[in-house]
Amino acid sequence: MSTHQSTHSSLPSIGPSGSPTSLTASERGFSGTASLQNSKLSINSKPQSPQPSQPGEVEPTFLEKAKFYTSLCLGTTAILSVFAFLFLIPFVVDPAISTIVADYDHVPVTCIVVDHSYAEGLRNCTWSSCREGCTTAPLKCHQLLVNYTKIPWHEWQKEPKDITEVTWDVGETRFLVNSEGCGYPPRVNCSEFAKKFGFSHMGEPFPCFYSRAYPELVIARYSWEDNLKHLILSLIIPNVLFAISIGVLSYWYCPCCDKACHKTTRIYAEKFPTKEDKLLCRSDDEDDELDY
């Protein structure tokens, strides 16, 4: 009995020297596991073929991609147009409107500077002829006072007059670089403004523009065409870009706009069913009841 059990517990095998050897059950299990793992590695190492796309997935067409990127650009344009318009209001729109309201004379008249003072500090700079930066308080300021006569500058150049004998229409009034008295470089440079009209040129005639609505307001620069052009451009360009962008996006993505744009052209009477349609509907209903 013992001899029969021992023959089943071990199986003979051929060793490296040619003599028969025996493998235990655990060794046979280990060798089987190793061969299984090797087969799995060989299967995994094979190049995998690309998986076919699922039938439910549809790749976007060229028109859909173009519509997506166009919508992105239009949305960005609308947002930037709003910010640009808000930025232009205090820097372009408001000064242009105040210039139009002041109603400056288009023809330059003759002025002379009678006083120039340079001050520092908020208490001393209650007003300034020139200020770089319209949103900041003036810590340093040039204050120029002028006399002006309504004699046009081109006539003064043809027939110069003695300053002491001229009757000035307005005397010792504030002189500003523009309607707001402020601006940003390079268009407005207060140091150059002071050198051009300040201490070294006091008493010398020069052209200036006075306000017909506020005669005490005198400025150094004025152009009706440039002022109107800047106002129109600052109002039209941002608003037109915003309107076009929002209109196209609404047409594409707003269901209400799509329905409004694709209204039926039938007359009002055609929207109601005719007598023949009513009879056909009734006959269909009766047939359904009979079948039931």
PyMOL commands that set and color helices and strands:
alter all, ss='L'
color gray80, all
select helices_A, chain A and resi 2-9+25-45+62-102+153-158+163-165+190-197+199-201+224-253+255-261+268-271+275-291
alter helices_A, ss='H'
color red, helices_A
select strands_A, chain A and resi 11-14+20-23+109-120+131-132+140-152+170-176+182-183+206-210+218-219
alter strands_A, ss='S'
color yellow, strands_A
deselect
rebuild
show_as cartoon
